[in-house]
Amino acid sequence: MYNRIFDHNWDFKTADTKEFTHCYHAYPAMMIPQVARTLIEQFAPKDKCDLLFDPYMGSGTSLVEASLKGINSIVPISIPWLN
């Protein structure tokens, strides 16, 4: 099968998950900001990331984290009651 690797860098048990604007509303399946932040830090091209595309958006966690890093973000979502 595969060997499981335990990486404690992904352990956010003691992290403040309600920092910045992440506490404004309850969302049942919210990605905690530390996950989005870590993904951006580890996988965004260094000094080349100008735009984050989030096709699902959810509660906007990745958009907030991108903004905090100075990265623009877009979502391809149409909200009928805003049109």
Backbone atoms as SQL, in Angstrom:
CREATE TABLE atoms (id INTEGER PRIMARY KEY, chain TEXT, resi INTEGER, resn TEXT, atom TEXT, x REAL, y REAL, z REAL);
INSERT INTO atoms VALUES
  (1, 'A', 1, 'MET', 'N', 0.843, -1.180, 0.000),
  (2, 'A', 1, 'MET', 'CA', 0.000, 0.000, 0.000),
  (3, 'A', 1, 'MET', 'C', 0.893, 1.250, 0.000),
  (4, 'A', 2, 'TYR', 'N', 0.945, 1.984, 1.074),
  (5, 'A', 2, 'TYR', 'CA', 1.823, 3.141, 1.179),
  (6, 'A', 2, 'TYR', 'C', 2.208, 3.330, 2.644),
  (7, 'A', 3, 'ASN', 'N', 3.288, 4.009, 2.849),
  (8, 'A', 3, 'ASN', 'CA', 3.729, 4.307, 4.208),
  (9, 'A', 3, 'ASN', 'C', 3.155, 5.643, 4.636),
  (10, 'A', 4, 'ARG', 'N', 2.483, 5.649, 5.737),
  (11, 'A', 4, 'ARG', 'CA', 1.903, 6.885, 6.253),
  (12, 'A', 4, 'ARG', 'C', 2.997, 7.728, 6.896),
  (13, 'A', 5, 'ILE', 'N', 3.015, 8.986, 6.555),
  (14, 'A', 5, 'ILE', 'CA', 3.978, 9.927, 7.125),
  (15, 'A', 5, 'ILE', 'C', 3.224, 10.882, 8.024),
  (16, 'A', 6, 'PHE', 'N', 3.652, 10.983, 9.253),
  (17, 'A', 6, 'PHE', 'CA', 3.043, 11.918, 10.188),
  (18, 'A', 6, 'PHE', 'C', 3.858, 13.195, 10.205),
  (19, 'A', 7, 'ASP', 'N', 3.217, 14.280, 9.847),
  (20, 'A', 7, 'ASP', 'CA', 3.872, 15.587, 9.813),
  (21, 'A', 7, 'ASP', 'C', 3.157, 16.492, 10.793),
  (22, 'A', 8, 'HIS', 'N', 3.791, 16.810, 11.883),
  (23, 'A', 8, 'HIS', 'CA', 3.161, 17.613, 12.926),
  (24, 'A', 8, 'HIS', 'C', 3.038, 19.094, 12.555),
  (25, 'A', 9, 'ASN', 'N', 3.564, 19.473, 11.392),
  (26, 'A', 9, 'ASN', 'CA', 3.374, 20.848, 10.923),
  (27, 'A', 9, 'ASN', 'C', 1.915, 21.109, 10.559),
  (28, 'A', 10, 'TRP', 'N', 1.133, 20.051, 10.408),
  (29, 'A', 10, 'TRP', 'CA', -0.274, 20.177, 10.068),
  (30, 'A', 10, 'TRP', 'C', -1.172, 19.993, 11.291),
  (31, 'A', 11, 'ASP', 'N', -0.621, 20.068, 12.466),
  (32, 'A', 11, 'ASP', 'CA', -1.373, 19.938, 13.712),
  (33, 'A', 11, 'ASP', 'C', -1.733, 21.337, 14.204),
  (34, 'A', 12, 'PHE', 'N', -2.996, 21.682, 14.108),
  (35, 'A', 12, 'PHE', 'CA', -3.443, 23.024, 14.482),
  (36, 'A', 12, 'PHE', 'C', -4.366, 22.993, 15.699),
  (37, 'A', 13, 'LYS', 'N', -4.203, 21.999, 16.558),
  (38, 'A', 13, 'LYS', 'CA', -5.092, 21.840, 17.708),
  (39, 'A', 13, 'LYS', 'C', -5.122, 23.062, 18.612),
  (40, 'A', 14, 'THR', 'N', -3.997, 23.737, 18.770),
  (41, 'A', 14, 'THR', 'CA', -3.928, 24.892, 19.676),
  (42, 'A', 14, 'THR', 'C', -4.006, 26.223, 18.935),
  (43, 'A', 15, 'ALA', 'N', -4.231, 26.185, 17.642),
  (44, 'A', 15, 'ALA', 'CA', -4.259, 27.410, 16.838),
  (45, 'A', 15, 'ALA', 'C', -5.553, 28.185, 17.034),
  (46, 'A', 16, 'ASP', 'N', -5.460, 29.504, 16.889),
  (47, 'A', 16, 'ASP', 'CA', -6.639, 30.369, 16.944),
  (48, 'A', 16, 'ASP', 'C', -7.300, 30.343, 15.570),
  (49, 'A', 17, 'THR', 'N', -8.378, 29.609, 15.432),
  (50, 'A', 17, 'THR', 'CA', -9.042, 29.466, 14.131),
  (51, 'A', 17, 'THR', 'C', -10.040, 30.587, 13.847),
  (52, 'A', 18, 'LYS', 'N', -10.167, 31.531, 14.737),
  (53, 'A', 18, 'LYS', 'CA', -11.127, 32.624, 14.567),
  (54, 'A', 18, 'LYS', 'C', -10.443, 33.983, 14.450),
  (55, 'A', 19, 'GLU', 'N', -9.200, 33.998, 13.979),
  (56, 'A', 19, 'GLU', 'CA', -8.484, 35.258, 13.834),
  (57, 'A', 19, 'GLU', 'C', -8.946, 36.029, 12.597),
  (58, 'A', 20, 'PHE', 'N', -8.604, 37.289, 12.536),
  (59, 'A', 20, 'PHE', 'CA', -8.967, 38.181, 11.436),
  (60, 'A', 20, 'PHE', 'C', -10.481, 38.152, 11.203),
  (61, 'A', 21, 'THR', 'N', -10.921, 37.897, 9.985),
  (62, 'A', 21, 'THR', 'CA', -12.365, 37.893, 9.694),
  (63, 'A', 21, 'THR', 'C', -12.956, 36.495, 9.715),
  (64, 'A', 22, 'HIS', 'N', -12.190, 35.515, 10.131),
  (65, 'A', 22, 'HIS', 'CA', -12.650, 34.129, 10.089),
  (66, 'A', 22, 'HIS', 'C', -13.720, 33.824, 11.136),
  (67, 'A', 23, 'CYS', 'N', -14.065, 34.784, 11.954),
  (68, 'A', 23, 'CYS', 'CA', -15.065, 34.542, 13.004),
  (69, 'A', 23, 'CYS', 'C', -16.386, 35.266, 12.723),
  (70, 'A', 24, 'TYR', 'N', -16.517, 35.921, 11.585),
  (71, 'A', 24, 'TYR', 'CA', -17.696, 36.744, 11.325),
  (72, 'A', 24, 'TYR', 'C', -18.987, 35.945, 11.175),
  (73, 'A', 25, 'HIS', 'N', -18.896, 34.745, 10.670),
  (74, 'A', 25, 'HIS', 'CA', -20.108, 33.940, 10.528),
  (75, 'A', 25, 'HIS', 'C', -19.771, 32.454, 10.678),
  (76, 'A', 26, 'ALA', 'N', -20.757, 31.716, 11.075),
  (77, 'A', 26, 'ALA', 'CA', -20.579, 30.265, 11.218),
  (78, 'A', 26, 'ALA', 'C', -20.808, 29.605, 9.864),
  (79, 'A', 27, 'TYR', 'N', -19.960, 28.704, 9.530),
  (80, 'A', 27, 'TYR', 'CA', -20.084, 27.959, 8.272),
  (81, 'A', 27, 'TYR', 'C', -19.761, 26.514, 8.617),
  (82, 'A', 28, 'PRO', 'N', -20.661, 25.573, 8.350),
  (83, 'A', 28, 'PRO', 'CA', -20.507, 24.207, 8.867),
  (84, 'A', 28, 'PRO', 'C', -19.276, 23.444, 8.371),
  (85, 'A', 29, 'ALA', 'N', -18.781, 23.758, 7.204),
  (86, 'A', 29, 'ALA', 'CA', -17.646, 23.007, 6.660),
  (87, 'A', 29, 'ALA', 'C', -16.447, 23.913, 6.415),
  (88, 'A', 30, 'MET', 'N', -16.237, 24.847, 7.301),
  (89, 'A', 30, 'MET', 'CA', -15.189, 25.845, 7.119),
  (90, 'A', 30, 'MET', 'C', -13.782, 25.247, 7.204),
  (91, 'A', 31, 'MET', 'N', -12.959, 25.594, 6.239),
  (92, 'A', 31, 'MET', 'CA', -11.544, 25.234, 6.306),
  (93, 'A', 31, 'MET', 'C', -10.896, 26.218, 7.279),
  (94, 'A', 32, 'ILE', 'N', -10.140, 25.720, 8.229),
  (95, 'A', 32, 'ILE', 'CA', -9.516, 26.640, 9.176),
  (96, 'A', 32, 'ILE', 'C', -8.432, 27.434, 8.454),
  (97, 'A', 33, 'PRO', 'N', -8.217, 28.684, 8.867),
  (98, 'A', 33, 'PRO', 'CA', -7.276, 29.542, 8.146),
  (99, 'A', 33, 'PRO', 'C', -5.852, 29.006, 8.105),
  (100, 'A', 34, 'GLN', 'N', -5.460, 28.258, 9.111),
  (101, 'A', 34, 'GLN', 'CA', -4.097, 27.736, 9.143),
  (102, 'A', 34, 'GLN', 'C', -3.835, 26.752, 7.999),
  (103, 'A', 35, 'VAL', 'N', -4.859, 26.004, 7.580),
  (104, 'A', 35, 'VAL', 'CA', -4.698, 25.086, 6.453),
  (105, 'A', 35, 'VAL', 'C', -4.516, 25.880, 5.159),
  (106, 'A', 36, 'ALA', 'N', -5.383, 26.852, 4.917),
  (107, 'A', 36, 'ALA', 'CA', -5.263, 27.679, 3.710),
  (108, 'A', 36, 'ALA', 'C', -3.928, 28.414, 3.690),
  (109, 'A', 37, 'ARG', 'N', -3.543, 28.982, 4.819),
  (110, 'A', 37, 'ARG', 'CA', -2.275, 29.726, 4.919),
  (111, 'A', 37, 'ARG', 'C', -1.082, 28.816, 4.621),
  (112, 'A', 38, 'THR', 'N', -1.091, 27.622, 5.178),
  (113, 'A', 38, 'THR', 'CA', 0.020, 26.690, 4.971),
  (114, 'A', 38, 'THR', 'C', 0.082, 26.238, 3.510),
  (115, 'A', 39, 'LEU', 'N', -1.071, 25.975, 2.903),
  (116, 'A', 39, 'LEU', 'CA', -1.095, 25.583, 1.489),
  (117, 'A', 39, 'LEU', 'C', -0.542, 26.695, 0.601),
  (118, 'A', 40, 'ILE', 'N', -0.945, 27.926, 0.880),
  (119, 'A', 40, 'ILE', 'CA', -0.443, 29.059, 0.095),
  (120, 'A', 40, 'ILE', 'C', 1.065, 29.202, 0.290),
  (121, 'A', 41, 'GLU', 'N', 1.519, 29.123, 1.530),
  (122, 'A', 41, 'GLU', 'CA', 2.948, 29.275, 1.804),
  (123, 'A', 41, 'GLU', 'C', 3.784, 28.168, 1.176),
  (124, 'A', 42, 'GLN', 'N', 3.281, 26.948, 1.171),
  (125, 'A', 42, 'GLN', 'CA', 4.075, 25.827, 0.661),
  (126, 'A', 42, 'GLN', 'C', 3.985, 25.630, -0.841),
  (127, 'A', 43, 'PHE', 'N', 2.865, 26.015, -1.459),
  (128, 'A', 43, 'PHE', 'CA', 2.681, 25.676, -2.864),
  (129, 'A', 43, 'PHE', 'C', 2.599, 26.861, -3.818),
  (130, 'A', 44, 'ALA', 'N', 2.478, 28.072, -3.320),
  (131, 'A', 44, 'ALA', 'CA', 2.450, 29.233, -4.213),
  (132, 'A', 44, 'ALA', 'C', 3.856, 29.483, -4.752),
  (133, 'A', 45, 'PRO', 'N', 3.971, 29.827, -6.030),
  (134, 'A', 45, 'PRO', 'CA', 5.297, 30.159, -6.567),
  (135, 'A', 45, 'PRO', 'C', 5.876, 31.355, -5.811),
  (136, 'A', 46, 'LYS', 'N', 7.108, 31.253, -5.421),
  (137, 'A', 46, 'LYS', 'CA', 7.753, 32.322, -4.653),
  (138, 'A', 46, 'LYS', 'C', 7.919, 33.571, -5.517),
  (139, 'A', 47, 'ASP', 'N', 7.473, 34.706, -5.011),
  (140, 'A', 47, 'ASP', 'CA', 7.584, 36.012, -5.667),
  (141, 'A', 47, 'ASP', 'C', 6.910, 36.075, -7.030),
  (142, 'A', 48, 'LYS', 'N', 6.016, 35.121, -7.332),
  (143, 'A', 48, 'LYS', 'CA', 5.355, 35.112, -8.635),
  (144, 'A', 48, 'LYS', 'C', 3.851, 34.963, -8.526),
  (145, 'A', 49, 'CYS', 'N', 3.326, 34.806, -7.345),
  (146, 'A', 49, 'CYS', 'CA', 1.905, 34.517, -7.193),
  (147, 'A', 49, 'CYS', 'C', 1.116, 35.822, -7.098),
  (148, 'A', 50, 'ASP', 'N', 0.400, 36.153, -8.164),
  (149, 'A', 50, 'ASP', 'CA', -0.391, 37.378, -8.212),
  (150, 'A', 50, 'ASP', 'C', -1.876, 37.115, -8.056),
  (151, 'A', 51, 'LEU', 'N', -2.295, 35.864, -8.236),
  (152, 'A', 51, 'LEU', 'CA', -3.720, 35.575, -8.264),
  (153, 'A', 51, 'LEU', 'C', -4.012, 34.182, -7.716),
  (154, 'A', 52, 'LEU', 'N', -5.016, 34.107, -6.847),
  (155, 'A', 52, 'LEU', 'CA', -5.485, 32.825, -6.332),
  (156, 'A', 52, 'LEU', 'C', -6.888, 32.597, -6.890),
  (157, 'A', 53, 'PHE', 'N', -7.088, 31.456, -7.508),
  (158, 'A', 53, 'PHE', 'CA', -8.388, 31.084, -8.067),
  (159, 'A', 53, 'PHE', 'C', -9.013, 30.052, -7.141),
  (160, 'A', 54, 'ASP', 'N', -10.154, 30.371, -6.574),
  (161, 'A', 54, 'ASP', 'CA', -10.855, 29.454, -5.669),
  (162, 'A', 54, 'ASP', 'C', -12.205, 29.111, -6.290),
  (163, 'A', 55, 'PRO', 'N', -12.319, 27.938, -6.924),
  (164, 'A', 55, 'PRO', 'CA', -13.547, 27.609, -7.638),
  (165, 'A', 55, 'PRO', 'C', -14.759, 27.339, -6.754),
  (166, 'A', 56, 'TYR', 'N', -14.562, 27.166, -5.465),
  (167, 'A', 56, 'TYR', 'CA', -15.699, 26.848, -4.601),
  (168, 'A', 56, 'TYR', 'C', -15.994, 27.919, -3.562),
  (169, 'A', 57, 'MET', 'N', -15.022, 28.609, -3.092),
  (170, 'A', 57, 'MET', 'CA', -15.086, 29.722, -2.144),
  (171, 'A', 57, 'MET', 'C', -15.529, 29.328, -0.748),
  (172, 'A', 58, 'GLY', 'N', -16.603, 28.633, -0.578),
  (173, 'A', 58, 'GLY', 'CA', -17.062, 28.268, 0.763),
  (174, 'A', 58, 'GLY', 'C', -17.264, 29.504, 1.629),
  (175, 'A', 59, 'SER', 'N', -16.581, 29.553, 2.754),
  (176, 'A', 59, 'SER', 'CA', -16.720, 30.709, 3.648),
  (177, 'A', 59, 'SER', 'C', -15.704, 31.799, 3.332),
  (178, 'A', 60, 'GLY', 'N', -14.880, 31.593, 2.320),
  (179, 'A', 60, 'GLY', 'CA', -13.932, 32.630, 1.904),
  (180, 'A', 60, 'GLY', 'C', -12.587, 32.582, 2.610),
  (181, 'A', 61, 'THR', 'N', -12.292, 31.490, 3.295),
  (182, 'A', 61, 'THR', 'CA', -11.038, 31.391, 4.045),
  (183, 'A', 61, 'THR', 'C', -9.821, 31.599, 3.160),
  (184, 'A', 62, 'SER', 'N', -9.779, 30.925, 2.021),
  (185, 'A', 62, 'SER', 'CA', -8.605, 31.056, 1.153),
  (186, 'A', 62, 'SER', 'C', -8.503, 32.469, 0.575),
  (187, 'A', 63, 'LEU', 'N', -9.643, 33.123, 0.356),
  (188, 'A', 63, 'LEU', 'CA', -9.628, 34.497, -0.162),
  (189, 'A', 63, 'LEU', 'C', -9.041, 35.465, 0.862),
  (190, 'A', 64, 'VAL', 'N', -9.423, 35.291, 2.109),
  (191, 'A', 64, 'VAL', 'CA', -8.888, 36.140, 3.183),
  (192, 'A', 64, 'VAL', 'C', -7.394, 35.907, 3.337),
  (193, 'A', 65, 'GLU', 'N', -6.990, 34.653, 3.350),
  (194, 'A', 65, 'GLU', 'CA', -5.570, 34.337, 3.515),
  (195, 'A', 65, 'GLU', 'C', -4.745, 34.852, 2.336),
  (196, 'A', 66, 'ALA', 'N', -5.290, 34.763, 1.123),
  (197, 'A', 66, 'ALA', 'CA', -4.590, 35.315, -0.039),
  (198, 'A', 66, 'ALA', 'C', -4.438, 36.822, 0.112),
  (199, 'A', 67, 'SER', 'N', -5.489, 37.481, 0.526),
  (200, 'A', 67, 'SER', 'CA', -5.444, 38.927, 0.716),
  (201, 'A', 67, 'SER', 'C', -4.396, 39.325, 1.747),
  (202, 'A', 68, 'LEU', 'N', -4.296, 38.569, 2.833),
  (203, 'A', 68, 'LEU', 'CA', -3.296, 38.852, 3.865),
  (204, 'A', 68, 'LEU', 'C', -1.875, 38.711, 3.338),
  (205, 'A', 69, 'LYS', 'N', -1.690, 37.880, 2.306),
  (206, 'A', 69, 'LYS', 'CA', -0.375, 37.695, 1.687),
  (207, 'A', 69, 'LYS', 'C', -0.153, 38.664, 0.519),
  (208, 'A', 70, 'GLY', 'N', -1.140, 39.531, 0.248),
  (209, 'A', 70, 'GLY', 'CA', -1.013, 40.476, -0.855),
  (210, 'A', 70, 'GLY', 'C', -1.295, 39.856, -2.206),
  (211, 'A', 71, 'ILE', 'N', -2.057, 38.766, -2.215),
  (212, 'A', 71, 'ILE', 'CA', -2.394, 38.060, -3.450),
  (213, 'A', 71, 'ILE', 'C', -3.855, 38.338, -3.788),
  (214, 'A', 72, 'ASN', 'N', -4.130, 38.759, -5.004),
  (215, 'A', 72, 'ASN', 'CA', -5.507, 38.946, -5.457),
  (216, 'A', 72, 'ASN', 'C', -6.177, 37.583, -5.592),
  (217, 'A', 73, 'SER', 'N', -7.511, 37.575, -5.512),
  (218, 'A', 73, 'SER', 'CA', -8.222, 36.304, -5.649),
  (219, 'A', 73, 'SER', 'C', -9.514, 36.508, -6.423),
  (220, 'A', 74, 'ILE', 'N', -9.933, 35.442, -7.103),
  (221, 'A', 74, 'ILE', 'CA', -11.189, 35.475, -7.847),
  (222, 'A', 74, 'ILE', 'C', -11.946, 34.179, -7.601),
  (223, 'A', 75, 'VAL', 'N', -13.261, 34.263, -7.753),
  (224, 'A', 75, 'VAL', 'CA', -14.119, 33.079, -7.649),
  (225, 'A', 75, 'VAL', 'C', -15.120, 33.111, -8.801),
  (226, 'A', 76, 'PRO', 'N', -15.375, 31.990, -9.441),
  (227, 'A', 76, 'PRO', 'CA', -16.335, 31.946, -10.546),
  (228, 'A', 76, 'PRO', 'C', -17.724, 31.595, -10.046),
  (229, 'A', 77, 'ILE', 'N', -18.274, 32.437, -9.222),
  (230, 'A', 77, 'ILE', 'CA', -19.545, 32.094, -8.615),
  (231, 'A', 77, 'ILE', 'C', -20.586, 33.170, -8.963),
  (232, 'A', 78, 'SER', 'N', -21.766, 32.710, -9.202),
  (233, 'A', 78, 'SER', 'CA', -22.869, 33.613, -9.461),
  (234, 'A', 78, 'SER', 'C', -23.891, 33.446, -8.335),
  (235, 'A', 79, 'ILE', 'N', -24.165, 34.517, -7.652),
  (236, 'A', 79, 'ILE', 'CA', -25.134, 34.471, -6.564),
  (237, 'A', 79, 'ILE', 'C', -26.416, 35.122, -7.094),
  (238, 'A', 80, 'PRO', 'N', -27.469, 34.322, -7.350),
  (239, 'A', 80, 'PRO', 'CA', -28.678, 34.823, -8.014),
  (240, 'A', 80, 'PRO', 'C', -29.285, 36.056, -7.350),
  (241, 'A', 81, 'TRP', 'N', -29.314, 36.108, -6.037),
  (242, 'A', 81, 'TRP', 'CA', -29.984, 37.234, -5.362),
  (243, 'A', 81, 'TRP', 'C', -29.150, 38.504, -5.411),
  (244, 'A', 82, 'LEU', 'N', -27.902, 38.449, -5.912),
  (245, 'A', 82, 'LEU', 'CA', -27.099, 39.658, -6.074),
  (246, 'A', 82, 'LEU', 'C', -27.193, 40.221, -7.476),
  (247, 'A', 83, 'ASN', 'N', -27.717, 39.447, -8.407),
  (248, 'A', 83, 'ASN', 'CA', -27.804, 39.899, -9.806),
  (249, 'A', 83, 'ASN', 'C', -28.955, 40.826, -10.031);
